[in-house]
Amino acid sequence: MDYLIDNFLSTENAQMLEVLCGYFFKIFKSLLDKGRKTMLEYLLNKRNGDVFEALRRHLNMHSVAMLLNELF
């Protein structure tokens, strides 16, 4: 999970492709649907919320904005 999140969210906005954001959203949404409590615990406790900062940097991408909406 760390590998997926770190590699995808560490890219700069100029290099991020909308299609890849869509795939990232689908994977993340699937994981949320299977275990929302576990996933949120991982994001908040294990990652100390740093994922939310990375997602905030990429809000201009539609799929990332939808993912944040899904988390809340």
N, C-alpha and C positions, 0 to 999 in steps of 0.2 A: 504494500500500500504506500509506504514511504517513497518508493521508487517511482510509482505512477504519479503521485502528487508533486514530488520535488522536480522531476524532469519536465513535467508539463507546465507547471506554474512558474518555473524559473525562466521561461522564455520571455523575451521582450515583446511588447505589443506589436511592433512592426513585423516580427517574425511569426506571430501566431496566426494560424489559418482557421477560418471559420468552420471548415469541415472537421478539423481535428477537435475543435471545441465541442462540436456536436457529439462526436464519439466519446469524448471525455464525460460530457453530461450524461449520456446514456449509460455508461459504465457506472458512474457515481450514483445515478438515480437507481440503478438496479441494486447496488449495494445498500443504499438507503432503504429500499423497499423490503429487502430481506432481513435487515437488522438495524432499524433506525437508532435504537438505544445504544447498541454497541458502536455504531458508526459515530454518533455524536459524542459518545464518551471518548472515543479515540481522538476525534478532532479537538475536543476541548481540553481533555486531561493529558493525553499522551503527547500531543503536538502543541500544547499550551496556546491554542488559538492562532498560531502563525499562519495557518491555512486561510483563515478569513482575511488576513491582511493581503495575502497573495491574490486571493479572489477579488478583493476590492481594487487592486491595481488593474485588473482585466475586465472591469465592468462594462467597457465599451463593446465587448463581445456578447451577443445575444444569449448564447448558451450558458455562459458564465453567470450572467444576470439571472437567468432562469434557475440555475443551480442554487444561487444564494436565496432566491425566493422559495425554493423547495426546502432549504434547510430551516427556514423560519416559518 
